Amino acid sequence: MKILVCVSKTPDTTTKIAFNASNTELDGNGVQYIMNPYDEWYALVRALELKEALGGTVTLINVGPADNDQVIRKGLAIGADDAVRIDMNPPSALNVAFQIAEHARAESYDLILLGKETIDYNGSEIGAMVAEYLDLPFVSYATKLDTSDGKTATIQRDIEGGVEEVEVDTPFVLSAAKGLAEQRIPNMKGIMMAKSKALKVLAPAAFEDKAVTVQYTLPPAKSAVKMIAPENMEELVKLLHEEAKVI
Amino acid sequence: MVLVFAESQKGNFKKTAFEAVTYGYKTAQVLGTECVALALGTAHNAADLGLYGASKVLHVADAALDQFDSQVYAKVIAEASQQVGANVIVLSHTSTGKSIHGRLAARLSAGSVAGVNSIPTADGGFKVKKGVFSGKAIAEYEIKSEVKVLSVMGNSLQPAVVGSAAAVETLSIAVPASRVKVKSVSRIEGIVPLPEAELVVSAGRGMKGPENWGIVEDLANVLGATTACSRPVADVHWRPHHEHVGQTGIAIRPNLYIAIGISGAIQHLAGVNNSKTIVVINKDPEAPFFKAADYGVVGDLFEVVPKLTEAFKKFKAAE
């Protein structure tokens, strides 16, 4: 199977968040970046498992500046064959999806995989956008993906309060949720091999952004926790009713 | 005009749809226009959408729409929006809504913001906000395209009754064949799914073992709450995977989140810190969760939780 895995770079959840003086951009100083876990742990690893079972190739794609190469190299160290980076600082999700679709259209992948969302913006938009640009089926929130011939796949996906099982023929786009695969840690051999794998840098196609971030603000400070004595649960119930008004 | 895609389950419109219509109604007021709801497939109580501000309901009744496929839905919603000349399309930020949202944006060359949590403003450009970076910041976006697509974060506003039952008009749109075959759908019956739950009782490793969950379930039953758990507990199969809330599990934003024996790792907080009120019960006064809590109880959960259940029982009886 010829598989494309879209990977994104995100600030680690535990990192401190600060913005530039005009509050228009994230201040990257001191921010620890990682590969988006849904892309890495589930989408990429399931792609590698399919390649191991059925043969083929796994290509990574990232839309971002040169700093992102570190994250892309990690994906190559985990086992992807090669990578493409579209060299830009994308201002919108639609732009990212457009760039991915422009690349994918020419390559005719059997399968395009990505995480169900990034852990920074949680928009969950890119997969659906890429699928629409390429006129392909899109299966979201997949927790299980099986195919014995690389042509027809059976997928389990999370839906509101339950699970759905679907069948779809390749090519299609799939977003990965927890359960699709298990995280793989790159080994020394993988890290060494990654250095010589191809990472192609391409110029972006022209695209007019339609939605852009204008400003970031910090949420209002949380008021201090009110401690209640463990023997006084009537007091807690009273506060939840009268003060918080949630019951 | 603002067009709201109202999600239903087996033809029943519930809170998720009412929230989206309320959001669409308030957005229409900002823009000085009307709000129209769109129902796809079987629809039993579509007229109820009028209560929340839909001036009418457009209904594409084709039974093929009872099976969900994002490609088919996006085509039908895009077609409907073009027929009625909608400038803003509102969806729910649910697994269904999220699967359609990006498609609509790409199909209609529309600017989009996914997971908005406040009503847009229209002075000097169309602007709207959402929470980002695990709740550590709020981002404001400007959408410049003529057509705009928004998905509304669950529980970010309360459905408000502002009108009366709406007229339901049949809209005729050819439904394309789906390329995704739905083989089976299984839903857990009888409980409010976590993303929609207003009250959630959640427990973690402090419970010491799956056999001790009775006190958590008793508390949830008294409250009418949905039960949840932390990741370590789901990973060792003390509780089912679908109960796992947090960054890699389900993100929730109930009115009340009671965390029992959960230390509050940042990955857990990322999925629950949008809850309106957080109660933390933990024997360790240094547990990081207390910093994110509104109310805290330091104590042995095996004593505190039954006491809290009793206190809720008394409160319910007195009501």
Interface residues (C-beta under 8 A of the other chain):
Chain A: P11 T13 T14 I17 F19 P37 Y38 S92 A93 L94 A97 F98 I119 D120 Y121 N122 G123 S124 E125 I126 G127 A128 M129 A131 E132 Y133 L136 P137 F138 V139 S140 Y141 T154 R157 D158 I159 E160 G161 G162 V163 E164 E165 V166 E167 V168 D169 F172 K178 G179 D209 K210 A211 V212 T213 V214 Q215 Y216 T217 L218 P219 K222 S223 V225 K226 M227 I228 A229 P230 E231 M233 E234 L236 V237 K238 L239 L240 H241 A244 V246 I247
Chain B: Q9 T16 F68 D69 S70 Q71 A74 T94 S95 T96 K98 S99 I100 H101 G102 R103 L104 A105 A106 R107 S109 A110 G111 S112 V113 A114 G115 K127 G131 V132 F133 S134 G135 K136 A137 I138 A139 E140 Y141 E142 I143 K144 S145 K148 R179 V180 K181 V182 K183 S184 V185 S186 R187 I188 I191 P193 L194 P195 E196 L199 L223 H241 H242 H244 Q247 T248 G249 A251 N255 L256 I266 Q267 A270 K276 T277 V279 V280 F290 K291 A292 A293 D294 Y295 G296 V297 V298 G299 D300 E303 V304 K307 L308 E310 A311 F312 K314 F315
